[in-house]
């Protein structure tokens, strides 16, 4: 596969198999993402415990619903069998 400067191709360390290319962000895009995260945090920190707990429960439900998919993704990225976590 031809390597491009604007993308990164992950490689499974166990099998050597290449994954899907992902875009590489430049400084401007990284700064934009950090700014967005900082703004979100400022709003989040002013919310009450019950609201934050509700958001965490909702996030947990999403992760639990995608458990098999995410386990396979993590195993592929780390080059380990799923059973090894």
C-alpha positions as CSV (number, residue, x, y, z in Angstrom):
1,X,0.0,0.0,0.0
2,X,1.3,3.4,-0.9
3,X,1.8,5.6,2.2
4,X,0.4,9.1,2.1
5,X,1.5,12.0,4.3
6,X,-2.1,13.0,5.2
7,X,-3.1,9.6,6.5
8,X,-1.9,6.9,8.9
9,X,-2.3,3.2,8.3
10,X,-2.5,1.3,11.5
11,X,-0.9,-2.2,11.6
12,X,-2.0,-5.1,13.8
13,X,1.2,-5.9,15.8
14,X,0.3,-9.6,16.0
15,X,-0.6,-10.3,12.4
16,X,1.1,-7.5,10.5
17,X,-2.2,-6.8,8.7
18,X,-2.9,-3.2,7.7
19,X,-6.1,-1.6,8.9
20,X,-8.2,1.2,7.4
21,X,-6.3,4.4,6.8
22,X,-7.2,7.3,9.1
23,X,-6.6,11.0,8.5
24,X,-3.7,12.7,10.1
25,X,-4.7,16.1,11.6
26,X,-2.6,19.1,11.3
27,X,-1.9,21.7,14.1
28,X,-5.0,23.8,13.2
29,X,-7.4,20.8,13.4
30,X,-5.8,19.6,16.6
31,X,-6.1,23.1,18.1
32,X,-9.8,23.3,17.0
33,X,-10.5,19.9,18.7
34,X,-8.8,21.0,21.9
35,X,-10.8,24.3,21.9
36,X,-14.0,22.4,21.5
37,X,-13.1,20.0,24.3
38,X,-12.2,22.8,26.6
39,X,-15.5,24.6,25.9
40,X,-17.4,21.4,26.5
41,X,-15.6,20.9,29.8
42,X,-16.4,24.4,31.0
43,X,-20.1,23.7,30.5
44,X,-19.9,20.2,32.0
45,X,-18.1,21.3,35.2
46,X,-20.9,23.7,36.0
47,X,-23.6,21.0,35.7
48,X,-24.8,19.2,38.8
49,X,-23.8,15.7,39.9
50,X,-27.1,14.2,38.9
51,X,-26.8,15.6,35.3
52,X,-23.2,14.4,35.0
53,X,-24.1,10.9,36.4
54,X,-27.0,10.7,33.9
55,X,-24.6,11.4,31.0
56,X,-22.1,8.8,32.3
57,X,-24.9,6.2,32.6
58,X,-26.0,7.0,29.0
59,X,-22.4,6.6,27.8
60,X,-22.1,3.3,29.6
61,X,-25.2,2.0,27.9
62,X,-23.8,2.9,24.5
63,X,-20.5,1.2,25.3
64,X,-22.2,-1.9,26.7
65,X,-24.4,-2.1,23.6
66,X,-21.3,-2.1,21.3
67,X,-19.3,-4.4,23.6
68,X,-18.5,-7.1,21.0
69,X,-17.7,-4.6,18.2
70,X,-15.4,-2.5,20.5
71,X,-13.7,-5.6,21.9
72,X,-12.8,-6.7,18.4
73,X,-11.6,-3.3,17.5
74,X,-9.4,-3.0,20.6
75,X,-8.0,-6.5,20.1
76,X,-7.2,-5.7,16.4
77,X,-5.5,-2.5,17.4
78,X,-3.5,-4.1,20.2
79,X,-2.7,-7.4,18.4
80,X,-4.2,-9.5,21.1
81,X,-7.0,-12.1,21.2
82,X,-10.3,-10.7,22.5
83,X,-10.2,-13.1,25.5
84,X,-6.9,-11.4,26.7
85,X,-8.7,-8.0,27.0
